[in-house]
Amino acid sequence: MKPTQKNRPSFAVYAVEGEGDTAFWTKIGAAWSHEDGKGYSVTLSCLPVNGRLVLRDPKTADGDRE
C-alpha cells in the first residue's frame, strides 16, 4: 500500500539517542500498515547516524496519544 495524505500512518518513527529520562527523541518519519496486516511501509525524512529507531502510535493534533 502506498502512503498518501488520505490514510493516516499507523506509527510515527523516532530516532532515539540515550536512555531513560535523558533520551532525546527526534521524529523522522511514519509507517503505514499493509492491507494484509503482514508488514509496514516506512517513510523516513532523514537517517540517524546513531541511536535506535522506535515506532510509536501517532499523536493526535492536540498532542495526546490515541
PAZAPA-4460 file (N, C-alpha, C; in steps of 0.05 Angstrom, whole numbers, plus 32768, in hexadecimal, padded with zeros to 4 digits):
% residues 66
    n_x    n_y    n_z   ca_x   ca_y   ca_z    c_x    c_y    c_z   seq   type   mol
   8011   7FE9   8000   8000   8000   8000   8012   8019   8000     1      M     A
   800C   802B   7FEF   801C   8043   7FED   8011   8059   8000     2      K     A
   8023   8064   8011   8019   8078   8024   800F   8091   8015     3      P     A
   7FF9   809C   801E   7FEE   80B5   8014   7FE5   80C6   802B     4      T     A
   7FDE   80DF   8026   7FD5   80F0   803B   7FB9   80E8   8044     5      Q     A
   7FAA   80D9   8034   7F8F   80D1   803B   7F8F   80BB   8050     6      K     A
   7FA3   80A9   8050   7FA3   8094   8065   7FB7   809B   807A     7      N     A
   7FAE   809A   8092   7FBE   80A2   80A9   7FD3   808D   80B0     8      R     A
   7FEC   8095   80B7   8000   8081   80BD   7FF9   8070   80D6     9      P     A
   8002   8058   80D6   7FFE   8046   80ED   8011   804D   8104    10      S     A
   8029   8057   80FD   803D   805D   8111   804D   8076   8108    11      F     A
   8057   8085   811C   806A   8099   8117   8086   808C   811C    12      A     A
   809A   8094   810D   80B5   8089   8110   80C7   809E   811D    13      V     A
   80D5   8095   8132   80E7   80A7   8140   8103   809B   8141    14      Y     A
   8117   80AD   813F   8133   80A5   8145   8137   80AD   8162    15      A     A
   8140   809A   8172   8144   809E   818F   8161   809B   8196    16      V     A
   816C   80AF   81A3   8188   80AE   81AD   8187   80B0   81CB    17      E     A
   8196   809F   81D8   8196   809E   81F6   8182   808B   8201    18      G     A
   8180   808C   821C   816E   8079   822A   815E   8088   823F    19      E     A
   8147   807D   8246   8137   8088   825C   812F   80A5   8259    20      G     A
   812F   80B3   826F   8126   80CF   8270   8138   80E2   8260    21      D     A
   8151   80D9   825A   8163   80EB   824B   8163   80E5   822D    22      T     A
   8152   80D2   8224   8151   80CC   8208   8147   80E3   81F8    23      A     A
   8151   80E7   81E0   8149   80FC   81CD   813B   80EF   81B6    24      F     A
   8121   80F6   81B2   8110   80EA   819D   810D   80FE   8186    25      W     A
   8112   80F6   816E   810E   8107   8156   80FC   80F8   8143    26      T     A
   80E5   8104   813C   80D3   80F7   8129   80E0   80FA   810D    27      K     A
   80E3   80E2   80FF   80F0   80E2   80E5   80DF   80D5   80D0    28      I     A
   80C7   80CC   80D6   80B7   80C0   80C1   809D   80B4   80CB    29      G     A
   8091   80A2   80BA   8078   8096   80C0   8077   807A   80B4    30      A     A
   8065   8069   80BE   8062   804E   80B4   8044   8048   80B0    31      A     A
   803E   803B   809A   8022   8033   8093   8021   8015   8092    32      W     A
   800C   8009   809E   8009   7FEC   809D   7FFF   7FE4   8081    33      S     A
   8007   7FCC   8079   7FFE   7FC1   805F   7FE2   7FB7   8063    34      H     A
   7FD3   7FB7   804D   7FB7   7FAE   804E   7FB4   7F91   8058    35      E     A
   7FC8   7F80   8052   7FC6   7F64   805A   7FCF   7F60   8077    36      D     A
   7FD8   7F76   8085   7FE0   7F74   80A1   7FFB   7F66   80A6    37      G     A
   800B   7F62   8090   8023   7F53   8093   803C   7F63   8090    38      K     A
   803A   7F7E   8092   8052   7F8E   8090   804B   7FAC   8091    39      G     A
   8060   7FBC   808D   805D   7FD9   808E   806E   7FE6   8078    40      Y     A
   8064   7FFD   806E   8074   800E   805D   807D   8025   806E    41      S     A
   8097   802A   806D   80A3   803F   807E   80AF   8055   806C    42      V     A
   80A8   806E   8072   80B3   8085   8064   80C3   8095   8078    43      T     A
   80DC   809A   8072   80ED   80AA   8084   80F5   80C4   8077    44      L     A
   80F6   80DA   8086   80FF   80F3   807C   811D   80F7   807F    45      S     A
   812A   80E6   8090   8147   80E6   8093   814F   80CB   809F    46      C     A
   8169   80C6   809F   8173   80AD   80AA   8184   80B3   80C2    47      L     A
   8180   80A5   80D9   8190   80AA   80F0   81AC   809E   80ED    48      P     A
   81C0   80AC   80F7   81DB   80A1   80F6   81E2   8091   810F    49      V     A
   81D2   8094   8124   81D6   8084   813C   81BB   8083   814B    50      N     A
   81BA   8074   8160   81A1   8072   816F   8191   805A   8164    51      G     A
   8177   805B   8169   8165   8045   8160   814C   8051   8154    52      R     A
   813E   8040   8145   8124   8048   813A   810E   803D   814C    53      L     A
   80F9   804E   8151   80E3   8045   8162   80C9   804D   8153    54      V     A
   80B6   803A   8150   809C   803F   8144   8088   8041   815A    55      L     A
   8079   8057   815B   8065   805C   816F   804A   8064   8162    56      R     A
   8034   8060   8171   801B   806A   8167   801D   8087   8160    57      D     A
   8011   8090   8149   8013   80AC   8142   8003   80BD   8156    58      P     A
   800D   80D6   815A   7FFF   80E8   816C   7FE7   80F5   815E    59      K     A
   7FD3   80FC   816D   7FBD   810B   8162   7FC5   8128   815F    60      T     A
   7FB5   8139   8153   7FBB   8155   814F   7FC0   8164   8169    61      A     A
   7FB3   815C   817F   7FB7   816A   8198   7FCE   815F   81A8    62      D     A
   7FDD   814C   819D   7FF5   8142   81AA   7FF1   8129   81BB    63      G     A
   7FD8   8121   81C0   7FD3   8109   81D0   7FD5   80F0   81BE    64      D     A
   7FDE   80DB   81C9   7FDF   80C2   81BA   7FC3   80B6   81BA    65      R     A
   7FBD   80A8   81A4   7FA2   809C   81A3   7FA2   8082   81B2    66      E     A
***
